[in-house]
């Protein structure tokens, strides 16, 4: 007898708030794990692609749309979901914090940002998903432009360095960082500057903001 297997998607959506990495969580409004915090996600419906499901669930459960997503890993251990055999395809998402205000909806009582270093107990195997998502994110800082998905359309090099330091967890040499990041060829000066204490800082933009590029 062929076993019945259901398919879901779950999304680990990160942002930076006041220089600290945060993760979007929803409080489940239904069983199982009613009242527990979890990643946004849900069941794939007929005729729906995996990414379409992930984006729909973000919109329905947290009011979040138009974010960068990439597929992370497939989690399918027996017993990971008390409702039966459920396989989930997890996604990593990144977004500038000033571009959204999460609002609970659908089967989520509420949605909120939580510091990635101080998460509450999570439903299902979502702690395992988050751990792998953070590992992937940190690793990709070294060889892609993924960090710039945290930044607004225009930014200073100091803004970019702050992202790398917050996500990577280590202080970087200013001169070496700027030399390396400009050498990738994926940044362009806008010709504008941002004022502040001291000399105004040049503003940059990505040459192709919709794509994460390999740099090494």
N, C-alpha and C positions, 0 to 999 in steps of 0.2 A: 504494500500500500504506500503510495507516494505521500509523504508528509506535507502538511500545509505550512507554507512559509510566507510571512508578510514582510513587506519592504518599507522602510522608513528613511527619512533623512534627519540629521541633527546638525546644528550649526554652532560652532564656537566663534562668536563674533567679538572681536577685540577693538578697543579704542584706547587712546591716551587721554587721561583727565588730570590736569595739573601735574604733568610729568610722570604719572603712574599708570601702568598698564591695567586696564579694566576689561571685564568680560560681561557680556549681556546674558542675564538669566531671567527666566520666567518662573513665577510661582504657579504650580499646577493647580488648576481649579477642579480637576476630576481625578478619579481613581484610574490607575494605581498611583501611589505616592501623592495623593491629594494634599496640598499645603506645603509640599517640598519644592525646593528650588531645582531647576533643571535647565538644560539647553533648549532653546527653541527648536521645534521639529515636529514631524508627524508623518502619517502614512502617505505613500505615493498612491495616487488615484490612477485609474485606467486612462491610457493615452497621454500621461504626463511624464516628461523627462525628469531625471533626478534633480538637475539644477533648478528646473521650474518648480518642483516641489519645495526645494529649500527656500527659494525666494517667496513662494506663496506662504509658507509657514512663518517666515520672518514678518511678512506683511500682516498676516492674520493674528498672530500671537503677540507681536510686539510693535506693530505699526511702523516697521522699518523697511525701507525700499532703497533700491539703487546703490548697493554696496558691492565692494569687490569680494568675490567668492572663488575659492579653488578647492577641488576635491582633496580630502585628506587620506581617508582609509576606510575600509569596510570592517565593521564589528559584528560578529555573528556567533558568539559563544552561546551554547545552549543555556537557557535559564537566565539570560541577561534581561528578559522582560517577562513578568509574571503572567502576561496575557497569552503567552504561547511562544512559538518559534518566530522571532522577529529579528531580521537582519537590518542593520542601519548603515547607510553610507554617510559618513561624516564630512562636513565641509569646514574650512577655515575662512572667516570673513574679517575684513579690516575696513574701518571707516573713521574719518575725522570726527571728533566728538561734537564739534559745533554744527554738524549737519543733520543731527537727529535728536529727537526726544522720545525714547521708547514708551509705549502705552500698552498695557495688557489688553488682550482681546481673545476671541475664540474660546479655547479651553484653558486659557491662562488668566489667573486672577489679577496678576500685575506683572510688569516687566521693569527691570532696574539694572543699572550698572553696579558691578561689585569689583573691588580690587582683586586682581588675579592672584595676589599673594595672601589673601584673607577670605577665601571662598567659604560659604556655608556647606554643610553636607549636601551632596547632590544625589538626585534620583538615578535609578538604573545604573549603568556603568559610565555615567557622564564624567566622573572624575578621571577615568582612564582616557576618555576622549580629549578632555582638556589638557591633560599632561602631554599627550602626543602632539596636540595642536601647538602648544607652547614650544615644544622641542623643535617642531618643523619651522615655526616662525623664527626662532632664534638662529637656526642653522641657515635659513635663507637670507638672513641679513648679510652674510659674508659674500654671497655670489649672485644676488639679484637686486632689483630695485624695489622690492616689496615694501620696504619701510616707508616709501613715499606715499603709500596708500593711506597712511595716517595723517598726512598733511593736507592743508587746503590747496587751492589751485596755484597760489603763489606763496613763496616762503623764502626765508633767509637760510644761509648755510648753517647758522647757529640753530635755527629751528630743526633742520635736518639732523644735526649732530645730537641734539637733545633727544630725538626719537631713537636714534641708534643706541644711545647710552641707556635710555629707559628700558628698551626692549632687551638689549643685550646684557644689561646689568653691569657694565664696566665703563669707566671714564676713558675717553679717547683723546689723543693728542690733537689739538685743533689744527695745526698746520698739516700734519699727515692725513687727517681725515679729509680736509678740503681738497688737497691734492688728489687723493684717491677718488673722491666722489665726482670731481669735475672731469677726471680722466676717463670716466665711463662713457662720456659723450651723450648722456641722456638728459642733461640739464641745459637750459638756455636762460641767459639773462633777459629780464623783461624790459630793462631800461629804466625801471622805477626803483625807488628807494623807500625804506621804512625809517622814519625818524626815531629818536630816542636819546638816551644819554650817550654823549660822544658822537663819533662820526656816523651818519646814516648808513644803514646796511643795504646792500643790493638785494633786490628780489629776483628769485629764479622761478622757473616753472619746468615741469617735465615736458620733453619734446613729444612724448606719446603717453599721456596720462592713463589711457584705458588699458595699457598692457604692462605686465611685469616682465622686465627683460633680464636675461642672463648676462652678467657682467664679467665673468671669469671663465 
